[in-house]
Amino acid sequence: MFCNSRSASKEELALYLAATPDDTTLLVQNYSQTELPDLPDSLTSLRLYHCPSLTALPKLPQSLNDLWIHNCPNLAKLPNFPSTLTFLLIAECMALGELPAMAEGLKDLRLNLTGVTELPALPKSLMFLRVVLPGIKNLPELPSTLERLHLSGCSGLVGRNVQVGNLRIKID
């Protein structure tokens, strides 16, 4: 299902979701409301793009596998992530200052956030980590399952050591 309208109200989106309860993917783009309605339990993929007024998300369904949040500048708070989440991308959400605990099954984490200064503990299942976090000063312990690590724009990490299993990396 797809919502691309600055004029859609929370109630209109709720009616749309109620009419399509078995859909597993929801793409919301250019949504101008501050809140989303409750999300259907069947949802496995949620993608939010260019939602300038959105300030918070409702409780995420336990069936959710992937979550994309891009360019939601007023999003200040996230709910807890469901344990089923395997992919998480959050970028250009300037009001977001902290992240909830990561889902234990998370395999792929991509963050590009200016307001976050600390990451929560990373799950042992994580295989791919890409972060652009200018304010971060330390990384949590990196899991031994990590196959790809991409650090960019993390000026607070310059001169620090990062350890992945037995591998120690110096960031210059």
matplotlib code that plots the C-alpha trace (Angstrom):
import matplotlib.pyplot as plt

x = [0.0, 1.1, 0.3, 1.7, -0.2, 0.5, -3.3, -4.1, -5.3, -4.4, -8.1, -8.0, -4.8, -6.4, -9.4, -7.1, -5.2, -8.4, -9.6, -6.3, -5.6, -3.7, -1.1, 2.4, 4.1, 3.4, 5.1, 4.3, 5.7, 5.2, 2.8, 2.2, 0.6, 2.3, 1.2, 0.5, -2.5, -2.1, -0.3, -1.8, -0.5, 0.3, 2.9, 6.3, 7.8, 7.3, 9.0, 8.6, 10.0, 9.8, 7.3, 8.3, 5.7, 5.9, 7.1, 6.6, 5.7, 3.0, 3.8, 5.4, 3.8, 5.6, 5.6, 7.8, 11.0, 12.3, 11.9, 13.1, 12.8, 14.2, 14.0, 11.5, 13.2, 10.8, 10.8, 12.0, 11.0, 10.9, 9.0, 10.7, 11.7, 10.1, 12.3, 11.5, 13.2, 16.2, 16.8, 16.8, 17.6, 17.2, 18.6, 18.1, 15.9, 17.5, 15.3, 16.1, 18.5, 18.5, 17.6, 15.8, 17.4, 18.2, 16.2, 18.0, 17.5, 18.8, 21.2, 21.6, 21.8, 22.2, 22.2, 22.8, 21.9, 23.3, 21.6, 22.6, 25.7, 25.5, 24.4, 22.7, 24.2, 24.4, 22.8, 25.0, 23.2, 24.4, 26.2, 26.3, 26.8, 26.9, 27.0, 27.3, 27.1, 29.1, 28.3, 29.3, 32.4, 32.4, 31.0, 29.4, 31.1, 30.9, 29.6, 31.9, 29.2, 29.9, 31.0, 30.9, 31.6, 31.3, 32.1, 31.8, 31.6, 32.1, 34.5, 34.1, 35.7, 38.9, 42.0, 40.0, 40.2, 37.4, 37.5, 35.6, 36.3, 40.1, 40.5, 41.4, 41.0, 42.5, 40.4, 42.4]
y = [0.0, 3.5, 6.9, 10.0, 13.0, 16.1, 16.5, 13.0, 13.2, 10.6, 9.5, 9.0, 7.0, 4.9, 4.2, 3.2, 0.8, -0.7, -1.3, -3.2, -5.2, -8.0, -5.8, -6.4, -3.3, 0.4, 3.3, 6.7, 9.6, 13.4, 12.9, 16.2, 15.0, 14.8, 11.2, 8.0, 5.9, 2.4, 0.1, -3.3, -6.4, -7.9, -5.3, -6.6, -3.5, 0.1, 2.9, 6.6, 9.2, 13.0, 13.3, 16.8, 17.1, 13.5, 13.7, 10.1, 6.6, 4.4, 1.0, -1.1, -4.4, -7.6, -8.9, -6.0, -7.1, -3.9, -0.2, 2.7, 6.2, 9.0, 12.8, 13.1, 16.1, 16.5, 12.8, 13.0, 9.6, 6.0, 3.2, 0.0, -2.1, -5.5, -8.6, -9.6, -6.5, -7.5, -4.2, -0.7, 2.5, 5.9, 9.0, 12.8, 12.8, 15.9, 15.9, 12.3, 12.4, 8.8, 5.3, 2.6, -0.8, -2.6, -5.7, -9.0, -10.3, -7.1, -8.0, -4.7, -1.3, 2.0, 5.3, 8.9, 11.1, 14.4, 14.4, 11.0, 10.9, 7.4, 4.0, 1.4, -2.0, -3.8, -7.2, -10.3, -11.0, -7.8, -8.4, -5.0, -1.6, 1.7, 4.9, 8.6, 10.0, 13.2, 13.5, 10.0, 9.6, 5.9, 2.8, 0.0, -3.4, -4.6, -8.2, -10.9, -11.6, -8.3, -8.7, -5.1, -1.9, 1.5, 4.5, 7.9, 11.5, 10.2, 13.0, 12.2, 8.8, 10.2, 8.9, 6.2, 2.4, 0.2, -3.5, -6.2, -9.6, -9.9, -7.2, -3.7, -0.7, 2.7, 5.6, 8.5]
z = [0.0, -0.7, 0.6, -1.2, -0.1, 1.9, 2.4, 3.7, 7.3, 10.0, 9.9, 6.1, 6.4, 9.2, 6.9, 4.1, 6.4, 7.7, 4.1, 3.2, 6.4, 4.7, 2.9, 4.2, 2.9, 3.6, 1.9, 3.3, 1.4, 1.7, 4.7, 6.5, 9.8, 13.1, 13.8, 12.0, 12.8, 14.4, 12.0, 10.9, 12.5, 9.1, 8.2, 7.5, 5.7, 6.6, 4.6, 5.6, 3.3, 3.5, 6.4, 7.6, 10.5, 11.8, 15.5, 16.7, 15.5, 16.9, 18.3, 15.6, 14.7, 15.9, 12.3, 11.0, 9.3, 7.7, 8.6, 6.5, 7.9, 5.7, 5.9, 8.8, 10.4, 13.4, 14.4, 18.0, 19.4, 18.2, 19.8, 20.8, 17.8, 17.4, 17.8, 14.1, 12.7, 10.5, 8.5, 9.9, 8.0, 9.7, 7.9, 8.0, 11.1, 12.8, 15.9, 16.8, 19.8, 20.9, 19.7, 21.6, 22.2, 19.0, 18.0, 18.8, 15.2, 13.5, 10.6, 8.7, 10.4, 8.5, 10.3, 9.1, 12.1, 13.3, 16.8, 18.0, 20.2, 21.5, 20.1, 22.2, 22.4, 19.1, 18.6, 18.2, 14.9, 13.2, 9.9, 8.3, 10.0, 8.2, 10.3, 9.6, 13.1, 13.5, 17.2, 18.2, 20.5, 21.1, 19.4, 21.5, 21.3, 17.8, 17.4, 16.0, 13.3, 11.7, 8.0, 6.8, 8.7, 7.1, 9.2, 7.5, 8.9, 12.5, 13.4, 17.1, 16.5, 15.0, 17.0, 18.7, 18.5, 17.3, 18.0, 16.1, 17.7, 17.6, 15.0, 16.3, 14.0, 14.5, 13.1, 11.7]

ax = plt.figure().add_subplot(projection="3d")
ax.plot(x, y, z, "-o")
ax.set_aspect("equal")
plt.show()
